[in-house]
Amino acid sequence: MTPAAISIETLSKKFGAVTALDAVSLDIRPGELFFLLGPSGCGKTTLLRILAGLEKADSGRLLFDGRDIATLPPHERGAPMVFQNYALWPHLSVAENIAFGLVERKVARAEIATRVEDALKRVDMAGLGARSPGQLSGGQQQRVVLARALVLNPRLVLLDEPLSNLDAKLRHEMRDEIESLHARTDITFVYVTHDQVEALSLADRMAVMRGGRILGLGAPADLYHRPPNAFCAGFLGEANLFEAAIESGGAGATAAIRTPLGAWTATASVPVSGKARVMVRPEHLRPLGLPGSLPADPGDNVIEARVLRARMVGATIAVHLDAGGTPLRATLLNRLGTLPAALEGRTLRWAAAAAETILLAPDAP
């Protein structure tokens, strides 16, 4: 079945005095693994529920392949929803849970058995149909929920924070499972999360939302390295953000800027002039003079900063800096022999490449 192309046109929704969606427009391509990302209350789940037919928009249009489906009931949209809570019936077997939607649609018993078996295979659960949900791990229960959606042969699957109930290790494993599952199908996935790691690691494209609006739209790498505004910069991972005045350039290219840290060179994320904001990711701020560190390049922005704190965070070391009153954060690889405690209290020179020093518009949210 051909995956759905989704067009959302100036969709708005209010709950009393609260605006959940504010004239949202968005196109989702057929077969995409598309993420709606944002903090709680940003409107992402409301948008997903409108796609599923569980909520009705106040205004705007919603089209699947050019067809307005606003009046279609949920079961006619071909867009099953995978919820945060698994919603598995404990008195039914795994196979019966998966078959529930087919039974409701009065599909022939023989076809149900075939489709359930196929759905179990697609989520690597073959042979476990006779078990009860209580006999499964959290990850296995999540696979059953996915199978219950896939058994309907959908063109679109809607996922509402499906991994939020899993521990960190299982979330990592299920991210891989969902990515593999999507790659084996031609189904369009729309995935809601507040977890930046999920979105950045899985999405083909994503929309970053706040206050019922879309503030950023694009591929994960583009939004992370060239965010359109300060909100996207700060929400998609960690970011050092501070004010700057543009002295020359800046129209979507390299600019000479004046910052609290001195005269720098930066790359404009969007055309800006006059005042701007600067973003440097912590991993793009590197120390000079430590064993194994590279020397500064001619185009680098170089500062001195005192290490206030350094803490090991698994494969990395999180470093908190003070650069003449400006707080900064750096992220170092946790190499053998690099002791976080030995860094604390030291004043070091640090460098950030001009290409990784990003200018953002001053009126960014």
C-alpha positions in Angstrom: 0.0 0.0 0.0 1.3 3.4 -0.9 2.4 5.5 2.1 0.5 8.6 2.9 1.6 12.1 2.0 0.2 14.5 4.6 -0.6 18.1 4.1 -1.6 20.2 7.1 -2.9 23.7 6.2 -3.2 26.5 8.8 -4.5 24.1 11.4 -5.7 25.7 14.7 -7.1 24.3 17.9 -8.1 25.9 21.2 -9.0 24.3 24.5 -10.9 27.1 26.3 -8.5 30.1 26.5 -5.5 27.9 25.7 -4.2 27.9 22.1 -2.9 24.4 21.4 -2.2 24.9 17.7 -1.8 28.3 16.1 -2.3 28.1 12.3 0.2 25.2 11.8 1.1 24.4 8.2 3.3 21.4 7.4 3.9 18.8 4.7 5.0 15.3 5.5 6.4 13.2 2.7 5.4 9.7 1.8 7.4 7.1 3.7 9.1 9.6 6.1 10.0 8.9 9.7 8.9 12.4 10.8 9.2 13.7 14.3 7.2 16.3 16.2 9.5 17.5 18.9 9.0 20.1 21.7 8.4 20.7 25.4 5.3 19.7 27.2 2.3 21.8 26.1 3.8 22.8 22.8 0.9 21.2 20.8 2.7 18.2 19.4 0.3 15.6 20.9 -2.7 17.6 20.0 -1.5 17.7 16.3 -1.0 13.9 16.4 -4.5 13.3 17.9 -6.0 15.4 15.1 -4.2 13.3 12.6 -5.6 10.2 14.2 -9.1 11.6 14.3 -9.3 11.7 18.1 -9.5 15.5 18.2 -11.1 17.9 15.7 -9.4 21.1 14.6 -11.2 24.4 15.0 -10.0 25.6 11.6 -7.7 24.6 8.8 -7.5 21.6 6.5 -5.9 18.1 6.9 -5.2 16.1 3.7 -4.0 12.6 3.1 -2.7 12.5 -0.6 -4.7 15.6 -1.4 -8.0 14.3 0.1 -9.5 16.2 3.0 -10.0 13.6 5.7 -11.3 16.0 8.5 -14.7 14.3 8.6 -13.4 10.7 8.5 -13.7 8.7 11.7 -10.4 7.2 13.1 -11.0 3.7 11.8 -11.3 4.9 8.2 -8.1 6.9 8.1 -5.6 4.0 8.0 -3.6 5.8 10.7 -3.4 3.7 13.9 -1.9 5.4 17.0 0.6 3.9 19.3 0.2 5.4 22.8 2.6 6.0 25.7 0.8 3.5 27.8 0.7 0.2 26.0 -3.1 -0.3 26.5 -2.8 -4.1 26.2 -5.7 -6.1 27.5 -4.2 -8.4 30.2 -7.0 -11.0 29.8 -6.1 -11.5 26.1 -3.1 -13.3 24.7 -0.5 -11.4 22.6 -2.1 -12.7 19.4 -5.6 -11.7 20.5 -4.3 -8.2 21.4 -2.8 -7.8 18.0 -5.9 -9.2 16.3 -8.4 -6.9 18.1 -8.6 -4.3 15.3 -9.1 -7.0 12.7 -11.9 -8.6 14.7 -13.6 -5.3 15.0 -13.4 -4.9 11.2 -14.9 -8.4 10.8 -11.9 -9.8 8.9 -12.2 -13.5 8.1 -10.7 -15.7 10.9 -8.1 -17.4 8.6 -6.9 -14.0 7.3 -6.6 -12.7 10.9 -4.4 -15.7 11.8 -2.1 -15.1 8.8 -1.8 -11.3 9.4 -1.2 -11.7 13.1 1.6 -14.2 12.4 3.1 -11.9 9.8 2.9 -8.9 12.2 4.7 -10.9 15.0 7.5 -11.7 12.6 7.9 -8.1 11.6 8.5 -7.1 15.2 10.7 -10.2 16.0 8.1 -11.8 18.2 7.4 -14.9 16.2 6.2 -17.8 18.3 5.1 -15.6 21.3 1.5 -15.1 20.3 0.1 -17.4 23.0 1.7 -15.6 25.9 -0.1 -13.1 28.0 1.1 -9.4 28.2 2.2 -10.0 31.8 4.7 -12.6 30.7 6.5 -10.1 28.5 9.2 -7.5 29.2 8.6 -3.8 28.6 10.4 -3.9 25.3 8.4 -6.9 24.1 5.1 -5.2 25.1 6.1 -2.2 23.0 6.7 -4.6 20.1 3.2 -6.0 20.6 1.7 -2.5 20.4 3.6 -1.8 17.2 2.4 -5.2 15.8 -1.2 -4.2 16.6 -0.7 -1.1 14.4 1.1 -2.9 11.6 -1.4 -5.8 11.3 -3.9 -3.2 10.0 -1.7 -2.6 6.9 -1.7 1.1 7.6 -0.4 3.8 5.3 0.5 5.9 8.3 1.5 5.0 11.9 1.2 7.7 14.7 3.5 7.2 17.7 2.9 9.2 20.9 6.1 9.1 23.0 6.1 5.3 22.6 9.4 4.7 24.5 8.8 7.0 27.5 7.9 4.0 29.8 11.1 2.1 29.1 14.4 2.3 30.9 17.5 3.9 29.2 18.9 0.7 27.9 15.6 -0.5 26.5 14.9 2.9 24.9 18.2 2.6 23.1 17.3 -0.9 21.8 13.8 0.1 20.8 15.1 3.1 18.9 17.1 0.7 16.8 14.1 -1.6 16.4 11.8 1.3 15.2 14.5 2.5 12.8 14.9 -1.0 11.4 11.1 -1.6 11.2 10.6 1.7 9.3 13.4 0.8 6.9 11.7 -2.5 6.1 8.3 -0.9 5.4 7.0 1.8 3.1 4.8 3.3 5.9 4.8 6.9 6.9 5.6 7.3 10.6 4.8 10.4 12.6 6.5 10.3 15.9 5.9 12.6 18.9 8.5 13.1 21.6 10.2 15.6 23.9 13.4 13.5 23.8 15.9 15.2 21.6 18.1 12.1 21.4 15.3 10.1 19.9 14.5 12.7 17.3 18.1 13.5 16.4 19.0 9.8 16.0 15.9 8.6 14.2 14.2 11.3 12.2 14.3 11.8 8.5 13.0 15.3 9.2 11.5 17.0 12.3 9.4 19.9 13.3 10.4 21.7 16.5 7.3 23.2 18.2 6.7 25.7 21.0 3.4 27.4 22.0 1.4 25.8 19.2 3.7 26.9 16.5 6.5 25.3 14.4 9.8 27.2 15.1 12.1 24.9 13.1 11.6 22.4 10.3 14.2 20.2 8.6 16.7 17.4 8.8 18.2 16.7 12.2 21.7 17.6 11.2 20.6 20.9 9.6 18.5 21.9 12.7 21.3 21.0 15.1 24.2 22.6 13.3 22.4 25.5 11.7 19.3 26.2 13.9 17.0 29.0 12.7 16.6 30.6 16.1 17.8 30.5 19.7 14.9 28.3 20.9 15.9 25.5 18.5 19.5 25.9 19.3 18.9 25.5 23.1 16.2 22.8 22.8 18.2 20.5 20.4 21.1 19.7 22.8 23.2 22.0 24.8 24.3 25.4 23.4 26.4 28.4 24.5 24.4 31.4 23.6 25.4 35.1 23.9 24.9 38.5 22.3 27.0 39.9 19.5 27.2 43.0 17.3 28.0 42.4 13.6 30.8 44.6 12.3 30.9 43.3 8.8 29.3 40.6 6.7 26.5 38.4 8.1 24.1 38.3 5.1 23.9 34.5 5.3 27.7 34.2 5.2 30.8 34.8 7.3 30.7 37.8 9.6 33.1 39.7 11.8 31.4 40.2 15.2 32.0 41.8 18.5 31.1 39.6 21.5 31.6 39.8 25.3 34.6 37.5 24.7 36.2 39.8 22.1 36.4 40.1 18.3 35.2 36.8 16.7 34.4 35.5 13.2 31.2 33.6 12.8 29.0 31.9 10.2 25.4 33.2 9.8 22.7 30.6 10.1 20.2 33.0 8.6 20.8 36.5 7.1 21.4 38.9 10.0 22.7 42.4 10.4 23.3 44.7 13.4 22.8 42.8 16.6 22.6 39.0 16.7 23.1 36.0 19.0 25.9 33.6 18.8 25.7 29.8 19.3 28.7 27.5 20.0 28.0 23.9 20.8 30.0 22.6 23.8 31.6 19.9 21.7 32.8 22.7 19.3 34.8 24.5 22.1 38.1 22.7 22.4 41.0 23.1 24.8 44.5 24.2 23.6 47.6 23.0 25.3 46.4 19.8 26.9 48.2 16.5 26.0 46.9 15.3 22.6 45.0 18.5 21.8 45.4 20.2 18.4 46.8 23.7 18.0 44.5 26.6 17.0 43.9 27.2 13.4 44.3 30.7 11.9 40.5 31.2 11.6 39.7 30.0 15.2 38.1 32.2 17.8 40.4 31.8 20.8 39.6 32.7 24.5 40.9 32.1 28.0 38.6 30.5 30.5 38.9 29.0 33.9 37.5 25.5 34.6 35.0 25.7 37.4 33.8 22.1 37.3 34.5 19.0 35.2 32.4 15.8 35.5 32.6 12.5 33.7 29.4 11.7 31.8 30.1 8.3 30.4 32.0 8.7 27.1 32.4 12.5 27.6 33.5 15.0 30.2 31.2 18.0 30.9 33.2 21.1 31.6 31.8 24.3 33.1 33.9 27.4 32.3 34.1 31.1 33.3 35.4 33.3 30.5 35.8 36.7 32.2 32.3 36.5 33.7 30.7 34.7 30.7 29.6 31.2 31.6 30.4 28.6 29.0 30.2 24.8 28.7 32.5 22.5 26.9 32.3 18.7 26.1 35.5 16.7 25.9 36.0 13.1 24.9 36.6 11.0 28.0 40.1 9.6 27.1 42.1 7.4 29.3 44.4 9.6 31.5 42.2 12.7 31.2 41.1 13.2 34.8 38.2 15.6 35.3 39.5 16.7 38.8 42.9 17.6 37.3 41.2 20.2 35.1 39.3 22.1 37.8 40.7 25.4 38.7 42.9 25.6 35.6 42.8 28.5 33.2 43.2 27.3 29.7 43.0 28.7 26.2 40.0 27.4 24.2 39.2 27.6 20.5 36.0 27.5 18.4 36.2 27.3 14.6 34.5 30.2 12.8 32.4 27.6 10.8 31.1 26.2 14.1 30.4 29.6 15.6 26.8 30.3 14.4 25.0 33.6 14.2 21.3 33.6 14.9 18.7 36.4 14.4 18.4 38.7 17.4 14.6 38.4 17.5 14.8 34.6 17.9 12.4 33.2 20.5 
